[in-house]
Amino acid sequence: MGKIDERMYARCPFGKAPSYLQLYLDELAARSSGARGTLRLTLSTADLRLPGGVAVSHDVIVHFTPVSEVKYGTQITAVEWQPAGGGPFPTFSGTIGVEADEDYDSCALVVDGDYDPPYGALGQAFDAALGARIASATARELLRELKGVLEESYAREQALAGAPLPKSTI
């Protein structure tokens, strides 16, 4: 079993981020006719810190479950994913957190949890060589997707309200 702990900042106030995230998760569940959804995550050799220009896409079946607020300034959602159709991809169980940032105009997205490499003992050897990078890159790809959702939702709301967007350079 391996550990994932990834963080990414989004230009979206913490006060808005949990509701935008929940709307996205609800839409994902509605498209998938249930609490589970399918996301396509694409990893490139650059994501894995390897030479070359190859990208690998795979679908993960993901399940999100709201969790009550654990501490002030943090919104937590439990998440589990597994590769659709199996394959050499890890399964994951953990949380996605939205945390307040020092800057009002931004928040942090955090993925934290444990993953199981595929293929048992052989998978553990693969994990030591490359699998851990695949697991972390998959988590970063999910964070990039969620960051885009938060930032686009906030920008759309600000545009409708005629308010200026933050000039943060995160």
JOMOPE-V599298 format. One line per field, one symbol per residue. ss: DSSP state (h for helix, s for strand, l for the rest). psi: psi as a letter, one per 40 degrees, with the letter a starting at -180 (. if undefined). burial: 1 if it has 24 or more other C-alpha atoms within 12 Angstrom, else 0. A space follows every 50 residues. Layout:
ss->???
psi->???
burial->???
//
This chain:
ss->lssssssssslllhhhhhhhhhhhhhhhhhhllllsssssssssllllll llllsssssssssssslllllllsssssssssslllllllssssssssss llllllsssssssssslllhhhhhhhhhhhhhhhhhhhhhhhhhhhhhhh hhhhhhhhhhhlllllllll
psi->hihhgiiiiighiddddddddddddddddddefaeiihihhhhidddefi iifhhhiihihihhhiiihdihehhhhiiiiihheaafiiiihaihihii idhdeiihhhhhaiihiifbdddddddddddddddddddddddddddddd ddddddddddeeiiiifif.
burial->11111111111111111101110110010000000111101110001100 00000001111111110000000111111111100001111111111111 10001111111111111100001000100011111111111111111111 10111000000000000000
//
